Each structure stands twice: as C-alpha cells, then as structure tokens.
Amino acid sequence: MPGTNLTREEAQERARLLAVDSYEIELDLSSAQGGGTAAPGGPDDGEGIFRSVTTIRFTAREAGDTFADLIAPAVREVTLNGTSLDPAEVFADSRIALRGLAAGPQELRVVADCAYTNTGEGLHRFVDPVDGQAYLYTQFEVPDARRVFANFEQPDLKATFQFTVRAPEGWTVISNSPTPRPEGTLWRFAPTPRISTYITALIAGPYHAVHSTWEDKRGLSEAQSAGGGGGRRAGRSVPLGIYCRPSLAEYLDAEALFEVTRQGFDWFQDKFDYPYPFEKYDQLFVPEFNAGAMENAGAVTIRDQYVFRSKVTDAAYEGRAETLLHELAHMWFGDLVTMEWWNDLWLNESFATYTSIACQAHAPGSRWPHAWTSFANQMKTWAYRQDQLPSTHPIMAPIRDLDDVLVNFDGITYAKGASVLKQLVAYVGMDEFFQGVRAYFKRHEWGNTRLADLLGALEETSGRDLKTWSKAWLETAGINVLRPELTTDADGTLTALAIRQEAPALPAGATGEPTLRPHRLGVGFYDLRDGKLVRTDSVELDVDGELTEVPLPKARKRPDVLLLNDGDHTYAKVRLDADSLAVVTRHLGDFADPLPRALCWASAWDMTRDGELATRDYLDLVLTGVGKESDIGLVQSLQRQVKLALDLYAAPDWRDAGLTRWAEATLEQLRAARPGSDHQLAWARAFSAAARTDAQLDLLAALLEGGEYLEGLTVDTELRWAFLQRLAATGRADEAQISAELARDATSAGERHAAAARAARPTPEAKAEAWSAVVESDALPNAVQEAVISGFVQTDQRALLAPYTERYFAAVKGAWEERSHEMASQIVVGLYPALHVEQRTLEATDAWLASAQPSAALRRLVTESRAGVERALRAQAADEAAGAPR
C-alpha cells in the first residue's frame, strides 16, 4: 500500500518537532458480533467496519509541518486545534497532513471508519466455529496501531493512552490498564503510563478468564525503594489474568501457567531490582496469531496453540514457558525502557530471549534447569543459519525504514543477540551485568534509549571498556569458526594446545568484512569412563586473534574428546579434531551431561549443512546416538534435522534409500520407546512424517482407525490429524475421510488441519485448488492460508509441484504489493520452489531478481530462499562424493 512506509529520517524529524502528551481513543465495536470479517484491504460496504475517534494532545517545539498516521477505508472528520479540515485534502497515502503548525500545544481529533482484518494485523476478528461467537484482538508491532486509531507511529513518541470501548453485550474488554466495571456496554479504561503505540492493546469478546495474583514477598533494595522505580516495598500484589476462548477452556492449564509466571516475577524482580511497571498482568491466548506472543504492556497476547488440546512432550512445555518468560521480561526491557528506533530492536528481543532462558536455567524450583541445552541446539542453530545467508547483518542492524524492520525479526536479532549477551555475561560477570541493567532501568524509566545507554551502564558496573567488544560483536556481521590444534608426544601425552579462529568470507551479496572477534570460552577435556564420556579437566580463557595458546591444566594424555566452547558461552561454529570426531561418532549419546551432547549434535548438523559431513554420514551418526539421547528436546530437533537433510541435502540417487532407512528407524524407535513416554509420542510423530511403504502406511491407517494399538500411545486429536495428513499426502486418504475427521473435530484447529490435508493430496486438482485459494484469492484468514501452504508443499511431490515454479515467479511480486506484510510473506517464503534443488531454480530466481525490480524487503526474502537452494546443491554434491566408489 503506497505511503505506509516510514523512513528513519522522517521519524527523526517528527520526533525533533513534536512531544506527544496523550491519546484518547473511542472505539465502537458493537457491530463486531454480527459483521463479516474484512478482507485485508478493508471493505467498501460498511461490513467489517468499526468507528474510531482519536484525540491526540501534543506540543510542537517550533512552527512547521508534520503528519499523523492512519490506515483506514474512510476518514470522516479531521479537526486540528478546533479547525475542521477537509479529509479529502489532508488524508492521503495513509497519512494525515498537519500543515502550518504554530509552536505550542496542539489538539488533533480524527474520526474514521477502520476495518477489522483477518490477517493478524491491526484489529483481527475471528469467529469460533464451536460457538459462533466473534473474538477480537490487536497486534500492532511494528506499525499497525494506525489500523485502529490515528497516531504518530514510532517508538520514541511515547504518550499516555486512554481507551473507551463500546462492545456487544456479554463481552469482556481487556486493555493495558486494569479492566473497569462496564457501564452497560461501555468500557472506560484509565490512562496508561507513557508507552509507545506498538505496545498498546485491545482484546474483546466473550473470553473465558481465570484470575490470580503474584505476591511480592521480597521487595526491592533499600536504595531502589528510596530512589525511584515506584518505591514499592515487599507486600505489593499484582493481579494476574489468563484468558482464552470458552471452546479451549477445558484444556487451559491455568495453574501451570501461573506457576511459570510467578517464577518469572520472582526472578526478574530479584535480578532487575525494579518493580513490575504496570498495574496488572494479563496473558491472553488468542486465535490465528502470527507470532509466538506479543509484549503489549500488561496485556500480553499469545498464540492459542499454546493451550495444548492433546498430549505434547515436555519440550513443548519448556518452549511455552520460554515464551511466557520472554514476554514478561519485555515489561521492563522494551515497555518500560524502549529503543529509540528499530535499529536497536535487538535491545528488546535479545535481552528478553537471554533473560527468559537464564530464568529457566537458574530460577529456584525451575522445571528446566537444562534450558541452555535447548538454547544451544535450537535457538543458536537458527542464528547460525541466519548468519550465513546473504542477508546477514550486524546485531545492531541498519534500519532505514519500516520495510527493513518488518523482515528483521530474525535469528540474528533474537538468537544471535541473546548468544552475544550470554558471551557478555561471561565476559563481565553475571552480578556486574545485572547491576548495570538495574542502573539502566532506573536512569531511563519510561524513556527511549540507544545502544550507548546500555553499554555505558554496563561499563560503569563492570569496569570494562566495552567499545571494542561492541564494535566486534554488535556492529559486524558473520560468524567465526574455532578449531583445536593439538600436539602430542610419542606416548600420547598432550604437549601443546591452541585454538585457531577463522573468519570466513561473508556470503555473496552481504555487506561488511570478515571479522576476528574476542571470545570468552571453556575448553572441556572428556574421557570415556565406564562407558560414559565425562569431563575430566577444563580451562576457561579469552580467545582473540587468529591463534590463541591454551594453558594446559596439567600433564596428561590427550583426552578422548576435546570440546571447544564447553559450557556454550560464546557464539561461534566449533569443529572437533579428527580423533575427537571419531570418538563422538561412536559415543555421542554417551556424554554424561546434556549440554556437551547438544554442542556436538549442533556441530554435526552445522557440518552437514556446510557439506563437511555427508548426509548419509549424519544419518549414521544420528542413528548411532539418538536412541541413547534422554533430552526430548534434542530428540525432536534431531528428528526434524534428519528429515530436512534427507529431503534437501541427500544426493538424489540415494535419497530414497536414506528416507527408507529413516522410516524404518522411526518405527523401530517407536516400538522400543517406553509406553506413555515423551519419547514414544515424539517417535510416533516422526514415524507419521516418514512413513512411505505400503506396510508402514497400513500401520498408520490402522493406528488411526483403531485396528492397531501400541501400549501407552494415545492417538488423540492432534496425533490423529498428523496421521491423516500423511495418509492424504500419499493418496491413502480422500476428501470423505478428511471431512469425517473435521466432523469429529469441528473447531478452528480442525479447519486448519483439514485445509492442510486437502492441499497435501497428490493430485493436480488438489494442487490447483490450493494454489488458487492462496495466490489467486485473498479470502483466506492468515492461519488457514498458512495451513494450505504447508499442505501444498510436500517433499515427495516434486514432479507434481514442478509447474508451479514458473507460476511462482509470475505471481510473487503482485502478491507482495497487493497483500499485507504478513500474508505476502507467507506466500513469498512458503511457496518458493525450495524443493527443486537444481541449477535452473537458481537461474530462474536470478532472472526474476534482474527483471522484477523488487523492493528491498521482497528481494531479501527471495534471496534468502535462493541461498537455501544453493546450500542444498553443495550439500548434495558432498553426499554424492561420499557415496562414490573409493
């Protein structure tokens, strides 16, 4: 949509000119229960429209011109300082022109017809098929508050927000301020503290609620109580609320959610020494949510797939807890203190990610003391992948405009940033780190900051000069490789050890230069004792430059395994020496502790992606060790990675053999797993994704229909859909069976699963229907579109999907320009012909890039997908070479 972008220069000029005081926002949602859901662009006939009235009080520091932001089908009135302006003259390209402002106080009133969306942006409207009721929620990050009310849409123009909402009878309305007692159908909320537009929120509908409190038994340090931050001592009680749709209420494990939340409150207040900044804390599980969750101040929205309808493994509960703690951390880092502009987005996201994992790992009574193991194997793997794409960028990324930031919620901003913070904590010390954080919160409460503000506080408390560290870690792109160099004498005694650091060239198209960085890391010495690999020595040191000598702990024989980055303090690709790799290949599952196992698994996966380890050898490694792996999160990561490697990185002429071997292994592990265990459930899901022979598919069908039974395995709703979708993809389930399953599960989740199953069917007609629904129509809601895309792309249907490569390149630019960001991104990434690992896919992509003149954001997404094909071609060549006669 023209005019929806905002450059950093425009934002800086507007912030220089204006200081914003307050918003009063009146929304009439009384027709929401009966009106239809709007198409992404908003309808013309009044259906799916709500009335929005906004009054903004602000100050112009000097005379000048500026603008307010609004995306709306129609603007009825614009009044500036009591003077009525013609909307036809001042509203264009999603901006309201404010010309000729005199210096001093200003008041802007805007009356508009705004549109509900079905895209998960702005004010999303969803109708639950179970009860026929409508449910609303807002999602405003990055620039979508302007879809609901007129505003100055940038993070550094903070203000107070007072919402007044008219809603259908029987609804509950939740916002950032405590929920008031309604006056009939009118809800008047108190003003918020000074916050940014993107963390305001409104959730409305007949939601189910459970309430509790967090009791502050500790209080704050005497200095903090006396010096600021609200001055609250022990005894404060914070109201807690958990909400979901009534159709999910039977599955809502509220007490478990409250337990994690209270654990976070206790640990964060201890570490931050700053009181929770808002008056209450609600967590709302909402439908068709695009992200994992959103840190709206005091009213966090969370995807309702986290209300588990069926049995899940403990890894799913761990992942959910990390999300809850991540958003809670944002109440301080992001909401209380907010980045000035989006180039410092990492200040929000990296900090929230680091502290959420640290809370899980260190909080007393945590169920997940090995949270850093999951981080090493999942989050850091995401970061390593992202950091090797042509779009790699510094953690502190240059953000020119909103288009840039919309594609920058990536593995660098979240996972690499959190890894670097973990490295910083190892560098300065945890106590010193959090002392700096405390000073930062107190100094900048309710304000906006830049990187220098945080580093300055950390320098004060740690006594270290962080400017060089910052330049190397936060202002440069790319990843280092660390390799050990060992020397032994004739009897095998280790006589010298060094760490060689490499800075590989950045990917083609990336900007910047390779950089050698300082690392604080551990070196672990592991030996086989009674069949277990146990740490027998360790050294912690600073690594800098190309070669760093490691002081040996004592005279000793070389260890069976020498592991760099033991403890996972730094961010780097780590390689094993040849002897260590040989031992790990035979004994990876025999590490006594889960973290070194995770580091070795991650190194093996990275070597596979880099073509240093053939896919067939990676499969051998996994099959040797996965049966001994106790950490269920690691098991599930390995299952995903093996399937991806076989689908994309295996030599084409060996792929079927590899997939067959994997399918047989998943069934073997399923039958061997302890009945009722997490491992049994994980292997059941892995088997359902891998089954390929007639006998395997017969078993899948029999498990679904009840003709076969595995002790301890409950084939519940979600597992039934997993089985059915695989049967549909292999032509073993037809429309009648899909419809029958949907009748059993007539819910929104069932509708998504059925849409995926229909799109997965291996017929030209099914593919054409799915393509048309996604690309040629914009009627699908965001969650259903995502499901159709996931079903459409089946790895064993390459021939059936081949004609869609040309159609993709013919349609992708139009989809990007005509759809909202979320909907277009699903199409651009999800339908890219990534399965066609061929030179002609690269050539088709290059031809399109040369001729289509895509925007920078669209170019980035397509180029990232292209890089995946290029990497897969290299990995396939390595796998083919490994299988060649020698």
Buried (B, 14 or more C-beta within 10 A) or exposed (E): BEEBBBBBEBBBBBBEBBEBBBBBBBBBBBBBBEBBBBBBBBBEEEBBBBBBBBBBBBBBEEEBEBBBBBBBBBBEEBBBEEEEBEBEEBBBEBBBBBEEBEEEEBBBBBBBBBBBBBBBBBBBBBBBBBEEBBBBBBBBBBBBBBBBBBBBBBBBBBBBBBBBBBBBEEBBBBBBBBBBEBEEBBBBBEBBBBBBBBBBBBBBBBBBBBEBBBBBEEBBEEEBBEEBBEEBBEEBEBBBBBBBBBBBBEEBEBEEBBBBBBBBBBBBBBBBBBBBBBBBBBBBBBBBBBBBBBBBBBBBBBBBBBBBBBBBBEBBBBBBBBBBBBBBBBBBBBBBBBBBBBBBBBBBBBBBBBBBBBBBBBBEEBBBEBBBBBBBBBBBBBBBBBBBBBBBBBBBBEBBBBBBBBBBBBBBBBBBBBBBBBBBBBBBBEEBBBBBBBBBBBBBBEBBBBBEBBBBBBBEBBEBEBEEBBBBBBBBBBBBBBBBEBEBEEEEEBEEBBBBBBBEEBBEBBEEEBBBBBBBBBBBBBBBEEEEBBBBBBBEBEBBEEEBEBEBEEEBEBBBBBBBBBBBBBBBBBBBBEBBBEBBBEBBBBBBBBBBBBBBBBBBBBBBBBBBBBBBBBBBBBBBBBBEBEBBBBBBBBBEBBBBBBBBBBBEEBBEBBBBBBBBBBBBBBEEBEEEBBBBBBBBBBBBBBBBEEEBBBBBBEBBEEEBEBEEBEBEBBBBBBBBBBBBBBEBBEEEBBEEBBEEBEBBBBBBBBBBBBBBBBEEEBBEBBBEBBBEEBEBBBBBBBBBBBBBBBBBBBEBBEEBBEBBBEBBBEBBEEBBBBBBBBBBBBBBBBBBBBEEBBEBBEEBBEEBEBBEBBBBBBBBBBBBBBBBBEBBBBBBEBBEEE
